[in-house]
Amino acid sequence: MKKIELEISDELWTQLEALRSESGLTSMNDFLLAILQQFADQKGSGVSKEEDEEIRKRLEDLGYM
């Protein structure tokens, strides 16, 4: 596992802290890892957000979701 140091502006930190609190995660580290993982998953899937939404809608229409 890699350990990094990251500088974040006070304004961004405040926004992230509010989002972390809403998420229910107690650790900022866990919250940031979840955000980074979600971003990597979206970029790595090769499917755009619009395509993903269309797939979800089709699956819902078919009764799978």
N, C-alpha and C positions, 0 to 999 in steps of 0.2 A: 504494500500500500504506500502511496506517495503522500507526503505531507507538504503543503504549500502555504505561503503567506500571501494574503490578498489585501490590497488597500481599497476601501470602499468609502465613497463620500458619505458624510453624515446624513444627507437627504435620502440617499439610496438605502442606507442602513435602517433609517426610520421606516421606510416603506417595506423593506424586507422583514423587519421585526413585526410589523403589523400583520403582514401576510402569514408569517410563521405562527403567530398567535392564533390567527383564524384557522390555520391548518390543523391545530391540535398537537403538532410536534413540539416537544419541549426543548429540543436541542437545535440551535441555529446550524450546527454542522450537519445534522441529519436533514434539516430542511433544505439547505443548499445542495447537498448531495442528491436529494429527490428532484430538485429543479434541474440540475445538470443531467441526471439520468433521463428525465423526461425529454429534455432537449435532444440528447444524443439518440434516444429511441426514435423520436420524430424525424430527425435528419437521416438516420441510418435506415429507415424503413423504405425510403424511395417513394413514399406516398405523400402527396401534399395534404394539407389540412382539409382542403375542399374535397379531395378524393376520399379521404378518411371519413368525412361526414356523409358523403354519398353512399359509401359502403355500409356505414352504420344504418342509414335510412333504409337501404334495400333489405338489410338483415332484419330490421324491425318490421318492415312491411311483410316479410316472409314469416314472421313470428319467431325468429331465432333470438331476438333480443327483447 
